[in-house]
C-alpha cells in the first residue's frame, strides 16, 4: 500500500498501529521519515494539535500543521478543522519534559511536503487516482488526493448528467476515484465523469419496453430530461407539474444509439431525497489518454482528451 493516500486510510493499517504504539519504532521512523497517521484530539489556543499516539503524547506545532501555515498562504482553519480527525505526520524528535514525560514532536507539513515531492509532483493529466471527499460547495467538491493535500473537482466534471449540487453524488468522507484533469501553477483539478462509463456502456443496462426509475434533471418546453444513471439521461414527453429534482418512474419507448437518444414516458413522480451511493466505475486502469462518450456511428462527438 502506498503511503501517499488521503488522510484516514493509513490509520488502521497494521504497520501504522505498530509504529505509533512503540517508542523504538517511532525513533526508527524519525530516521526513515516514515509517514504515519493518528487522530488529533485537541487544538490549543496557540493552534498546536495534540495527537493520540499509543505509547506517548504527540504534538504538531502550529507552523507544522499544514503546508502554507508557516508563510501565511493557508489559514489556521486548516489546522483547527483536524480535531477529532486522522492527521498524517512524520516524527521530528522525541523530547522529555521536566516531569520526565516523553512527547513526540510531529510535522504534518513535512509529510505533505514529502507527498508533494514524491507523488503529487509526478502526476500527469489523465492519471486515475484515489481521492477522499473533504467538503462540498455549490461549484464543486474538494478532495484529499494525498496526505491532506486538496484538489478541486468542479461540478460539471462530476458526471455527464448535470446536477444542482455535489451532495447529490457525494458525501464528506466518501472515497472515490478521479482523473487528473489539469495541473496549473501547482494546483490540480480533477474530473470524475470519464470513469462512469460511455453512453453505450450505460445504455446496455436498459431495454425498450422496461419501466425504470429516474431523476428529473431539467424541464424544458419540449420535454423533461430524466437521469437514468449518472452518465445517462433520456428525454420524456411533457407532463404537468414536473419539477427538477423529482424522482420518476419512466417507460422506455426507444433507445437510439446512432442519435445518442433515449425516448421516455413519465408514468409517475415522487419526492426525491439525496442518498449518494458508491459510484460504479467502468474504467479501472491507472491512466486514461482519451475518453469517447459517444456511441460508434453517432454524428455527435462527445469526448475528453487528456494527452
Helices and strands as residue ranges (DSSP letters): H 14-20, H 23-32, E 36-43, E 49-52, E 57-60, G 62-64, H 77-80, E 86-96, E 102-107, H 108-118, G 120-122, E 128-137, E 140-146, E 149-154, G 155-157, G 166-168, E 175-184, E 187-191, G 193-195, H 199-203, E 211-220, E 223-229, E 232-236, E 247-256, G 257-259, E 261-270, E 290-292, E 303-305
